[in-house]
Amino acid sequence: MPMTRSTDEALARGAVLALIAQAELTPKPGLADTRDLQARATGADLLALRWSAKALTPGFAAMAAAARRPGEPTRALREELGAIGRCAEWTMARAGGGAATGPLHHGALWVMGLLVAAAALRPGAGPDEVTATAKRIADHPDRGAPRRPSPGSHVSATYGAPGARGEARAAFPHVRRALDALSRVRAAGATETQARLDALLTVMSTLQDTGPLYRAGPPGLRRVKEGAHTVLEAGGTATPEGAAALAALDTELRELDIAPRGSATLLAGALFLDGLPAPAVTVPAITAPSGR
């Protein structure tokens, strides 16, 4: 199906809805959710997260349109996406996504922007092809990118964590892992909330999340991974034991002020891909057997 402006806008809306769905998922361990709409204990209340996500809609639509023009993951496209992303980040900050929500949506701009562009490049493709196309975009350098160091680059240099860029250049393995968890937990009869929480915990259990590393070093990241693994080993959030382990992990991470935002962003990426139309199945033509 040919891509059009309305398709670009639909992809943008899908990305924003995925970000909002991730933000509203409750209870997320150590992360802002519906419990924070009034209490700003996490430093990023839900209302601001909603507004700043919606402010990214024009930027995502522009990224889809930019990808549609060349039709291939070129270096020029990578640099255009970077320029659009920097403009969208400024718009988001003006909409209330500054110091409080910026760290979360800054990472989301990179992840979601690449996935939106890849989905525009490969309309009707499945998650594996979309993430592989996103990798091909991310492999190109961006000459317009700011040279100043960021918390993520500092952590990557200090601890060797791949960060968001490494995740993209590996074709988003944790996004695909979250998609697998969604399918598996849904098939087991859990609620959608439980499926999404288990998908988040699946990412948390293995991701070298630069947020906890920056905040609390390797011991903090290890606690995030071990806590997520404990919930999953207890049967996930659909079991009483798993729900109790989730509550304990949430309490601990909030007390330590450790927020695994990278994991949350990758969950949003998985929710975006999960919401795309299923790839068309080509049915082979049936021909009558030749007579002999």
Backbone as numpy.savetxt, mean C-alpha at the origin, in Angstrom:
# Nx Ny Nz CAx CAy CAz Cx Cy Cz
-9.54 -3.38 -23.43 -10.38 -2.20 -23.43 -9.50 -0.95 -23.43
-9.73 -0.01 -24.34 -8.87 1.18 -24.39 -9.05 2.05 -23.16
-7.96 2.65 -22.75 -7.99 3.55 -21.59 -8.52 4.91 -22.00
-9.29 5.54 -21.12 -9.85 6.86 -21.36 -9.68 7.70 -20.11
-10.05 8.97 -20.24 -9.96 9.85 -19.07 -10.83 9.33 -17.93
-12.01 8.80 -18.25 -12.88 8.28 -17.20 -12.23 7.08 -16.50
-11.46 6.28 -17.25 -10.75 5.16 -16.64 -9.65 5.66 -15.72
-8.95 6.72 -16.13 -7.93 7.32 -15.28 -8.54 7.76 -13.95
-9.70 8.40 -14.04 -10.37 8.88 -12.83 -10.85 7.72 -11.96
-11.28 6.63 -12.61 -11.72 5.47 -11.84 -10.55 4.84 -11.09
-9.39 4.77 -11.73 -8.20 4.25 -11.05 -7.83 5.15 -9.87
-7.92 6.46 -10.06 -7.59 7.39 -8.99 -8.55 7.22 -7.82
-9.83 7.09 -8.12 -10.81 6.89 -7.05 -10.55 5.57 -6.32
-10.18 4.54 -7.08 -9.89 3.26 -6.45 -8.70 3.36 -5.50
-7.68 4.11 -5.88 -6.51 4.28 -5.02 -6.87 5.03 -3.75
-7.67 6.08 -3.89 -8.07 6.87 -2.72 -8.96 6.05 -1.79
-9.90 5.30 -2.37 -10.77 4.46 -1.54 -9.96 3.40 -0.80
-8.92 2.88 -1.44 -8.06 1.90 -0.76 -7.32 2.54 0.41
-6.84 3.76 0.23 -6.17 4.46 1.32 -7.12 4.71 2.48
-8.34 5.12 2.16 -9.32 5.39 3.22 -9.74 4.10 3.91
-9.92 3.02 3.13 -10.29 1.73 3.73 -9.20 1.26 4.68
-7.95 1.46 4.28 -6.84 1.08 5.17 -6.86 1.94 6.43
-7.11 3.25 6.27 -7.12 4.14 7.43 -8.25 3.79 8.39
-9.39 3.37 7.86 -10.56 3.09 8.70 -10.54 1.69 9.31
-9.65 0.84 8.83 -9.58 -0.52 9.37 -9.23 -0.46 10.86
-10.02 -1.15 11.68 -9.88 -1.07 13.14 -10.11 -2.47 13.74
-9.27 -2.84 14.75 -8.18 -2.10 15.39 -6.83 -2.46 14.77
-6.12 -1.48 14.28 -4.78 -1.71 13.72 -3.73 -1.48 14.81
-2.80 -2.41 14.98 -1.82 -2.27 16.07 -0.85 -1.12 15.84
-0.91 -0.14 16.76 0.01 0.99 16.72 -0.30 2.03 15.67
-1.39 1.87 14.92 -1.68 2.76 13.79 -2.99 3.50 14.00
-3.10 4.65 13.35 -4.32 5.44 13.43 -5.48 4.67 12.81
-6.64 4.69 13.48 -7.84 4.07 12.95 -9.05 4.81 13.50
-10.23 4.21 13.44 -11.44 4.93 13.83 -11.43 5.33 15.30
-10.63 4.66 16.12 -10.54 5.03 17.53 -9.88 6.39 17.72
-9.18 6.87 16.71 -8.42 8.11 16.83 -9.14 9.32 16.23
-10.41 9.15 15.85 -11.13 10.26 15.24 -11.23 11.44 16.20
-11.40 11.16 17.47 -11.47 12.23 18.47 -10.17 12.34 19.25
-9.59 11.20 19.63 -8.35 11.22 20.41 -7.16 11.13 19.47
-6.26 12.09 19.54 -5.13 12.14 18.62 -3.89 11.49 19.22
-4.09 10.36 19.86 -2.96 9.71 20.54 -1.86 9.32 19.57
-2.23 9.00 18.32 -1.22 8.55 17.38 -0.58 9.70 16.61
-1.09 10.92 16.76 -0.54 12.05 16.02 -1.07 12.15 14.61
-2.03 11.31 14.23 -2.60 11.37 12.89 -4.05 10.94 12.96
-4.96 11.88 13.21 -6.36 11.49 13.39 -6.99 11.11 12.06
-8.04 10.31 12.13 -8.65 9.72 10.95 -9.23 10.77 10.02
-9.79 11.83 10.57 -10.40 12.85 9.72 -9.35 13.48 8.80
-8.18 13.77 9.36 -7.11 14.34 8.53 -6.63 13.34 7.49
-6.60 12.06 7.86 -6.19 11.04 6.90 -7.16 10.96 5.73
-8.45 11.07 6.01 -9.45 11.04 4.93 -9.27 12.22 3.99
-9.14 13.41 4.56 -9.01 14.61 3.73 -7.75 14.56 2.88
-6.65 14.16 3.49 -5.40 14.16 2.73 -5.41 13.09 1.65
-6.08 11.96 1.90 -6.20 10.93 0.87 -7.01 11.45 -0.31
-8.14 12.10 -0.03 -8.98 12.63 -1.11 -8.25 13.69 -1.92
-7.35 14.42 -1.28 -6.60 15.46 -1.99 -5.67 14.88 -3.04
-5.38 13.57 -2.95 -4.49 12.92 -3.90 -5.20 12.48 -5.18
-6.52 12.61 -5.23 -7.28 12.12 -6.39 -6.78 12.72 -7.71
-6.64 14.05 -7.84 -6.16 14.58 -9.12 -4.76 14.10 -9.47
-3.91 13.95 -8.48 -2.55 13.47 -8.74 -2.54 12.05 -9.28
-3.34 11.17 -8.67 -3.40 9.79 -9.15 -3.97 9.73 -10.57
-4.99 10.55 -10.83 -5.57 10.57 -12.19 -4.53 11.05 -13.20
-3.74 12.06 -12.81 -2.69 12.55 -13.71 -1.63 11.48 -13.95
-1.32 10.69 -12.94 -0.35 9.61 -13.11 -0.87 8.55 -14.08
-2.15 8.21 -13.96 -2.73 7.24 -14.89 -2.68 7.77 -16.32
-3.02 9.05 -16.49 -2.99 9.65 -17.83 -1.57 9.70 -18.38
-0.62 10.01 -17.51 0.78 10.06 -17.95 1.26 8.70 -18.42
0.84 7.64 -17.73 1.23 6.29 -18.13 0.57 5.88 -19.43
-0.64 6.34 -19.64 -1.39 5.96 -20.83 -0.78 6.52 -22.10
-0.11 7.68 -22.00 0.41 8.32 -23.22 1.54 7.51 -23.87
2.62 7.16 -23.16 3.67 6.39 -23.83 3.30 4.92 -23.99
2.49 4.41 -23.04 2.10 3.01 -23.11 3.17 2.03 -22.70
4.33 2.51 -22.25 5.43 1.66 -21.81 6.10 2.29 -20.59
6.71 1.46 -19.72 7.36 1.97 -18.50 8.73 2.58 -18.79
8.76 3.75 -19.37 10.01 4.39 -19.78 10.60 5.24 -18.65
11.84 5.66 -18.85 12.48 6.57 -17.89 11.75 7.91 -17.86
11.31 8.37 -19.02 10.57 9.64 -19.06 9.29 9.55 -18.25
8.62 8.40 -18.31 7.41 8.22 -17.50 7.76 8.25 -16.02
8.82 7.56 -15.63 9.23 7.55 -14.22 9.47 8.97 -13.73
10.11 9.79 -14.52 10.40 11.15 -14.09 9.14 12.00 -14.07
8.22 11.76 -15.00 6.96 12.51 -14.98 6.13 12.12 -13.76
6.12 10.84 -13.42 5.39 10.41 -12.22 5.99 11.05 -10.97
7.31 11.16 -10.92 7.95 11.81 -9.78 7.54 13.26 -9.65
7.49 13.97 -10.78 7.10 15.38 -10.75 5.65 15.53 -10.31
4.78 14.66 -10.82 3.37 14.71 -10.42 3.24 14.41 -8.93
3.99 13.42 -8.46 3.93 13.05 -7.05 4.36 14.17 -6.13
5.39 14.93 -6.53 5.83 16.04 -5.68 4.78 17.14 -5.63
4.11 17.38 -6.74 3.01 18.36 -6.74 1.85 17.87 -5.88
1.53 16.58 -6.00 0.43 16.01 -5.22 0.74 16.05 -3.73
2.00 15.86 -3.38 2.39 15.92 -1.97 2.16 17.32 -1.41
2.47 18.34 -2.21 2.24 19.71 -1.77 0.75 19.96 -1.59
-0.07 19.48 -2.52 -1.52 19.64 -2.42 -2.05 18.94 -1.18
-1.55 17.74 -0.92 -1.97 16.99 0.25 -1.66 17.75 1.54
-0.48 18.35 1.60 -0.10 19.11 2.79 -1.04 20.29 3.00
-1.45 20.94 1.90 -2.38 22.07 1.99 -3.75 21.61 2.46
-4.10 20.33 2.21 -5.41 19.80 2.59 -5.43 19.26 4.01
-4.33 19.39 4.72 -4.30 18.94 6.10 -3.46 17.71 6.33
-2.70 17.29 5.32 -1.87 16.10 5.48 -0.43 16.45 5.72
-0.17 17.43 6.54 1.20 17.88 6.76 1.94 17.02 7.77
2.38 17.64 8.85 3.24 16.93 9.80 2.58 15.70 10.39
1.24 15.78 10.59 0.57 14.66 11.24 0.45 13.44 10.34
0.00 13.66 9.09 -0.30 12.54 8.21 0.69 12.38 7.08
1.55 13.35 6.89 2.48 13.31 5.76 3.32 12.05 5.67
3.91 11.56 6.78 4.74 10.38 6.66 4.00 9.19 6.07
2.72 9.02 6.45 1.98 7.88 5.92 1.69 8.08 4.44
1.12 9.20 4.08 0.73 9.40 2.69 1.91 9.70 1.78
3.04 10.12 2.34 4.23 10.28 1.50 4.64 8.92 0.93
4.69 7.92 1.79 4.98 6.58 1.31 3.89 6.06 0.40
2.64 6.42 0.70 1.53 5.97 -0.12 1.60 6.55 -1.52
2.09 7.76 -1.65 2.22 8.36 -2.98 3.13 7.53 -3.86
4.22 7.05 -3.32 5.16 6.23 -4.09 4.53 4.88 -4.45
3.99 4.19 -3.46 3.43 2.86 -3.69 2.20 2.94 -4.58
1.22 3.77 -4.19 -0.03 3.82 -4.93 0.16 4.45 -6.31
1.05 5.44 -6.39 1.29 6.07 -7.69 1.84 5.08 -8.70
2.80 4.26 -8.27 3.37 3.24 -9.17 2.31 2.23 -9.58
1.49 1.79 -8.63 0.47 0.79 -8.94 -0.61 1.35 -9.85
-1.00 2.61 -9.62 -1.99 3.25 -10.50 -1.43 3.35 -11.92
-0.19 3.82 -12.04 0.43 3.95 -13.36 0.55 2.59 -14.04
0.94 1.57 -13.29 1.08 0.24 -13.86 -0.27 -0.32 -14.30
-1.32 -0.07 -13.51 -2.66 -0.53 -13.90 -3.13 0.19 -15.15
-2.75 1.47 -15.31 -3.10 2.20 -16.52 -2.34 1.67 -17.73
-1.10 1.27 -17.50 -0.29 0.71 -18.59 -0.80 -0.66 -19.04
-1.34 -1.43 -18.10 -1.78 -2.79 -18.40 -3.25 -2.97 -18.01
-4.16 -2.31 -18.71 -5.59 -2.43 -18.36 -6.07 -3.87 -18.44
-6.81 -4.27 -17.42 -7.34 -5.62 -17.39 -6.37 -6.67 -16.89
-5.15 -6.28 -16.53 -4.15 -7.25 -16.08 -4.42 -7.65 -14.63
-3.90 -8.81 -14.25 -4.00 -9.27 -12.88 -2.92 -8.66 -12.00
-2.99 -8.91 -10.69 -2.02 -8.32 -9.75 -0.57 -8.62 -10.07
-0.26 -9.84 -10.50 1.13 -10.18 -10.77 1.69 -9.35 -11.92
0.91 -9.15 -12.97 1.38 -8.35 -14.10 1.47 -6.88 -13.74
0.51 -6.40 -12.94 0.54 -4.99 -12.53 1.77 -4.72 -11.67
2.06 -5.59 -10.70 3.22 -5.36 -9.84 4.53 -5.52 -10.62
4.55 -6.42 -11.59 5.75 -6.56 -12.43 5.97 -5.31 -13.27
4.89 -4.71 -13.76 5.00 -3.47 -14.54 5.44 -2.32 -13.64
4.92 -2.28 -12.42 5.35 -1.25 -11.47 6.85 -1.36 -11.20
7.35 -2.58 -11.12 8.79 -2.78 -10.94 9.57 -2.18 -12.10
9.12 -2.38 -13.30 9.82 -1.86 -14.47 9.85 -0.33 -14.46
8.81 0.29 -13.95 8.82 1.75 -13.81 9.83 2.15 -12.74
9.76 1.48 -11.58 10.61 1.85 -10.44 12.08 1.61 -10.71
12.40 0.73 -11.64 13.81 0.46 -11.96 14.51 1.66 -12.58
13.75 2.59 -13.16 14.35 3.77 -13.77 14.69 4.81 -12.70
15.79 5.53 -12.85 16.10 6.63 -11.92 15.25 7.86 -12.22
15.13 8.72 -11.23 14.39 9.98 -11.39 15.37 11.13 -11.17
15.77 11.77 -12.27 16.75 12.85 -12.16 16.21 14.06 -11.43
14.89 14.18 -11.33 14.29 15.33 -10.65 14.07 15.12 -9.17
14.38 13.93 -8.66 14.13 13.65 -7.25 15.03 14.50 -6.36
14.51 15.01 -5.23 15.35 15.78 -4.32 16.52 14.96 -3.79
17.64 15.60 -3.60 18.84 14.90 -3.13 18.97 14.88 -1.62
18.08 15.58 -0.92 18.20 15.62 0.54 17.85 14.26 1.14
18.54 13.87 2.21 18.25 12.58 2.84 16.90 12.59 3.53
16.29 11.43 3.62 15.00 11.27 4.29 15.16 10.25 5.41
14.19 10.15 6.34 14.28 9.11 7.36 14.42 7.72 6.76
13.68 7.47 5.66 13.76 6.15 5.02 15.13 5.86 4.47
15.74 6.86 3.80 17.08 6.64 3.24 18.12 6.49 4.34
17.94 7.21 5.45 18.85 7.07 6.59 18.79 5.65 7.16
17.57 5.15 7.32 17.40 3.79 7.86 17.97 2.76 6.89
17.72 2.95 5.59 18.24 2.01 4.60 19.76 1.96 4.63
20.37 3.14 4.76 21.83 3.19 4.80 22.38 2.59 6.09
21.66 2.78 7.19 22.15 2.32 8.49 21.96 0.81 8.68
20.77 0.32 8.32 20.42 -1.06 8.63 20.31 -1.96 7.39
20.44 -1.38 6.21 20.32 -2.20 5.00 18.91 -2.59 4.64
17.91 -1.91 5.21 16.52 -2.21 4.88 16.22 -1.71 3.47
15.50 -2.49 2.65 15.25 -2.07 1.27 14.33 -0.86 1.16
13.44 -0.68 2.12 12.54 0.46 2.08 11.51 0.35 0.98
10.76 1.44 0.78 9.68 1.44 -0.20 10.22 1.26 -1.62
11.36 1.85 -1.91 11.93 1.70 -3.26 12.37 0.26 -3.52
12.98 -0.36 -2.52 13.37 -1.75 -2.67 12.17 -2.67 -2.85
11.10 -2.37 -2.13 9.87 -3.15 -2.28 9.34 -3.04 -3.71
9.36 -1.82 -4.26 8.88 -1.63 -5.63 9.77 -2.35 -6.63
11.08 -2.26 -6.43 12.00 -2.89 -7.37 12.02 -4.40 -7.26
11.37 -4.94 -6.25 11.20 -6.39 -6.13 9.80 -6.81 -6.56
9.07 -5.90 -7.20 7.70 -6.16 -7.69 6.70 -6.35 -6.55
6.90 -5.59 -5.48 5.95 -5.53 -4.36 5.60 -6.91 -3.80
6.57 -7.65 -3.30 6.26 -8.99 -2.76 5.28 -8.95 -1.59
5.35 -7.90 -0.76 4.45 -7.86 0.39 3.03 -7.46 0.00
2.86 -6.73 -1.06 1.52 -6.47 -1.57 0.90 -7.78 -2.03
1.68 -8.57 -2.76 1.17 -9.85 -3.24 0.92 -10.82 -2.08
1.76 -10.74 -1.06 1.55 -11.58 0.13 0.26 -11.19 0.85
-0.01 -9.90 0.90 -1.26 -9.44 1.52 -2.47 -9.90 0.72
-2.38 -9.87 -0.61 -3.47 -10.36 -1.45 -3.73 -11.84 -1.21
-2.67 -12.63 -1.10 -2.83 -14.05 -0.81 -3.52 -14.25 0.54
-3.14 -13.46 1.54 -3.77 -13.59 2.86 -5.24 -13.21 2.80
-5.57 -12.16 2.07 -6.98 -11.77 1.92 -7.80 -12.93 1.37
-7.31 -13.54 0.30 -8.04 -14.64 -0.33 -8.18 -15.83 0.62
-7.10 -16.15 1.30 -7.10 -17.32 2.17 -8.05 -17.14 3.36
-8.00 -15.97 4.00 -8.82 -15.75 5.19 -10.29 -15.60 4.81
-10.57 -14.94 3.68 -11.96 -14.87 3.22 -12.52 -16.26 2.97
-11.72 -17.10 2.31 -12.18 -18.45 1.98 -12.45 -19.27 3.24
-11.77 -18.93 4.35 -11.98 -19.64 5.61 -13.23 -19.18 6.34
-13.93 -18.17 5.79 -15.18 -17.73 6.38 -15.08 -16.57 7.35
-13.93 -15.92 7.43 -13.78 -14.77 8.33 -14.50 -13.55 7.76
-14.69 -12.55 8.60 -15.28 -11.30 8.13 -14.27 -10.54 7.29
-14.74 -9.54 6.55 -13.83 -8.74 5.74 -12.84 -7.99 6.62
-13.30 -7.48 7.75 -12.38 -6.79 8.66 -11.28 -7.73 9.14
-11.66 -8.94 9.52 -10.66 -9.92 9.98 -9.69 -10.30 8.87
-10.20 -10.41 7.63 -9.33 -10.74 6.51 -8.31 -9.63 6.28
-8.76 -8.38 6.36 -7.85 -7.26 6.14 -6.85 -7.12 7.27
-7.28 -7.34 8.50 -6.34 -7.29 9.63 -5.30 -8.39 9.51
-5.72 -9.59 9.14 -4.76 -10.68 8.98 -3.79 -10.39 7.83
-4.28 -9.74 6.76 -3.39 -9.36 5.66 -2.36 -8.35 6.14
-2.79 -7.38 6.95 -1.86 -6.40 7.52 -0.81 -7.09 8.39
-1.26 -7.98 9.25 -0.33 -8.69 10.14 0.63 -9.58 9.36
0.16 -10.13 8.24 1.05 -10.93 7.39 2.19 -10.08 6.87
1.88 -8.85 6.46 2.92 -7.93 6.00 3.85 -7.56 7.16
3.26 -7.21 8.30 4.05 -6.80 9.46 5.00 -7.90 9.93
4.61 -9.14 9.74 5.41 -10.25 10.29 6.73 -10.45 9.55
6.86 -9.90 8.34 8.09 -10.12 7.58 8.71 -8.85 6.99
7.98 -7.75 6.94 8.49 -6.55 6.29 9.58 -5.86 7.13
10.65 -5.43 6.45 11.66 -4.59 7.10 11.15 -3.15 7.10
10.16 -2.90 7.92 9.46 -1.62 7.93 10.39 -0.53 8.48
10.65 0.49 7.65 11.61 1.51 8.05 11.08 2.42 9.16
9.73 2.49 9.32 9.17 3.31 10.39 9.59 2.85 11.76
9.30 1.60 12.14 9.77 1.09 13.43 11.28 1.10 13.58
12.01 0.83 12.46 13.47 0.88 12.53 13.95 2.28 12.88
13.35 3.28 12.26 13.76 4.66 12.52 13.42 5.07 13.96
12.26 4.61 14.43 11.79 5.02 15.75 12.49 4.27 16.89
12.67 2.95 16.69 13.13 2.14 17.82 14.24 1.17 17.46
14.80 1.27 16.27 15.91 0.42 15.88 15.49 -1.03 15.70
16.46 -1.94 15.50 16.15 -3.35 15.29 15.29 -3.97 16.41
15.49 -3.63 17.69 14.61 -4.24 18.72 13.14 -3.87 18.52
12.87 -2.62 18.10 11.49 -2.22 17.87 10.88 -2.96 16.70
11.63 -3.10 15.61 11.12 -3.83 14.45 10.91 -5.30 14.80
11.82 -5.86 15.57 11.68 -7.26 15.97 10.41 -7.46 16.78
10.09 -6.48 17.62 8.86 -6.62 18.42 7.62 -6.58 17.53
7.64 -5.73 16.50 6.51 -5.67 15.55 6.35 -7.02 14.86
7.44 -7.57 14.36 7.37 -8.84 13.63 6.91 -9.98 14.54
7.51 -10.05 15.72 7.16 -11.14 16.64 5.70 -11.03 17.09
5.25 -9.81 17.35 3.87 -9.63 17.79 2.88 -10.01 16.70
3.17 -9.62 15.47 2.28 -9.98 14.35 2.27 -11.49 14.15
3.46 -12.10 14.25 3.55 -13.55 14.07 2.77 -14.28 15.16
2.78 -13.75 16.37 2.04 -14.37 17.47 0.55 -14.39 17.18
0.01 -13.28 16.66 -1.42 -13.22 16.33 -1.75 -14.27 15.27
-0.94 -14.34 14.23 -1.21 -15.27 13.13 -1.08 -16.72 13.62
-0.09 -17.00 14.46 0.09 -18.36 14.98 -1.08 -18.78 15.87
-1.75 -17.80 16.46 -2.91 -18.09 17.31 -4.17 -18.34 16.49
-4.04 -18.30 15.16 -5.20 -18.53 14.31 -5.74 -17.29 13.65
-5.05 -16.14 13.85 -5.51 -14.91 13.24 -6.55 -14.20 14.07
-6.99 -13.06 13.59 -7.89 -12.21 14.37 -9.29 -12.78 14.49
-9.62 -13.83 13.73 -10.95 -14.43 13.82 -11.10 -15.33 15.05
-9.98 -15.68 15.71 -10.05 -16.55 16.89 -9.95 -15.69 18.16
-10.53 -16.15 19.26 -10.40 -15.40 20.52 -8.95 -15.20 20.94
-8.12 -16.24 20.75 -6.71 -16.13 21.12 -5.98 -15.11 20.24
-6.28 -15.13 18.95 -5.66 -14.17 18.05 -6.10 -12.75 18.33
-7.39 -12.56 18.63 -7.90 -11.23 18.95 -7.25 -10.68 20.22
-7.05 -11.57 21.22 -6.39 -11.14 22.46 -4.94 -10.77 22.19
-4.26 -11.55 21.35 -2.86 -11.23 21.03 -2.77 -9.92 20.25
-3.74 -9.65 19.38 -3.77 -8.39 18.65 -3.93 -7.22 19.60
-4.85 -7.33 20.56 -5.06 -6.25 21.53 -3.80 -5.98 22.34
-3.10 -7.05 22.73 -1.87 -6.88 23.51 -0.80 -6.20 22.67
-0.69 -6.58 21.39 0.31 -5.96 20.52 -0.03 -4.49 20.29
-1.30 -4.19 20.10 -1.71 -2.80 19.89 -1.35 -1.94 21.10
-1.64 -2.44 22.28 -1.32 -1.70 23.50 0.17 -1.44 23.61
0.96 -2.47 23.33 2.41 -2.34 23.45 2.98 -1.34 22.45
2.55 -1.42 21.19 3.09 -0.53 20.17 2.68 0.92 20.43
1.48 1.13 20.91 1.05 2.49 21.23 1.83 3.05 22.42
2.10 2.21 23.39 2.90 2.67 24.54 4.32 3.02 24.11
4.87 2.24 23.17 6.23 2.48 22.68 6.29 3.52 21.58
5.11 3.97 21.11 5.01 4.93 20.02 5.68 4.39 18.74
5.39 3.14 18.44 5.90 2.49 17.22 4.74 2.29 16.27
4.81 2.88 15.11 3.73 2.79 14.12 4.25 2.15 12.84
3.85 0.95 12.52 4.31 0.28 11.29 3.58 0.81 10.05
3.87 2.06 9.70 3.14 2.71 8.60 3.46 2.10 7.24
4.68 1.61 7.09 5.02 0.98 5.81 4.13 -0.21 5.53
3.86 -1.00 6.55 2.98 -2.16 6.39 1.57 -1.71 6.02
1.10 -0.64 6.64 -0.23 -0.14 6.34 -0.32 0.34 4.89
0.72 1.01 4.41 0.72 1.49 3.03 0.67 0.32 2.05
1.41 -0.74 2.32 1.41 -1.89 1.42 0.07 -2.62 1.47
-0.60 -2.61 2.61 -1.96 -3.14 2.67 -2.88 -2.33 1.76
-2.74 -1.00 1.78 -3.55 -0.16 0.90 -3.30 -0.52 -0.56
-2.05 -0.79 -0.91 -1.73 -1.21 -2.26 -2.44 -2.51 -2.62
-2.48 -3.44 -1.67 -3.17 -4.71 -1.91 -4.67 -4.48 -2.07
-5.25 -3.60 -1.27 -6.68 -3.33 -1.38 -7.00 -2.67 -2.72
-6.09 -1.83 -3.21 -6.29 -1.22 -4.54 -6.32 -2.30 -5.63
-5.34 -3.18 -5.62 -5.31 -4.24 -6.63 -6.49 -5.19 -6.47
-6.89 -5.44 -5.24 -8.02 -6.32 -4.97 -9.32 -5.74 -5.55
-9.39 -4.41 -5.64 -10.59 -3.77 -6.15 -10.63 -3.60 -7.66
-9.53 -3.93 -8.34 -9.53 -3.83 -9.80 -10.40 -4.92 -10.39
-10.99 -4.67 -11.57 -11.78 -5.72 -12.21 -10.94 -6.96 -12.46
-11.56 -8.12 -12.32 -10.83 -9.37 -12.56 -10.40 -9.45 -14.01
-9.21 -9.99 -14.25 -8.75 -10.13 -15.64 -9.72 -10.96 -16.47
-9.87 -10.54 -17.70 -10.76 -11.28 -18.59 -10.16 -12.66 -18.88
-10.99 -13.65 -18.87 -10.56 -15.01 -19.15 -10.84 -15.31 -20.62
-9.82 -15.67 -21.33 -9.99 -16.01 -22.73 -10.42 -17.47 -22.86
-11.59 -17.66 -23.45 -12.14 -19.00 -23.62 -11.70 -19.52 -24.98
-11.02 -20.65 -25.05 -10.58 -21.15 -26.35 -11.76 -21.52 -27.22
-11.60 -21.27 -28.50 -12.67 -21.60 -29.43 -12.84 -23.11 -29.51
-14.09 -23.53 -29.58 -14.40 -24.95 -29.67 -14.72 -25.26 -31.13
-14.01 -26.15 -31.70 -14.22 -26.53 -33.09 -14.69 -27.97 -33.17
-15.46 -28.23 -34.17 -15.93 -29.59 -34.37 -14.78 -30.48 -34.78
-14.76 -31.71 -34.28 -13.68 -32.64 -34.67 -13.75 -32.93 -36.16
-12.62 -33.01 -36.74 -12.57 -33.29 -38.17 -12.94 -34.73 -38.45
-13.69 -34.93 -39.47 -14.11 -36.28 -39.80 -12.97 -37.07 -40.44
-12.99 -38.35 -40.22 -11.96 -39.21 -40.81 -12.63 -40.37 -41.53
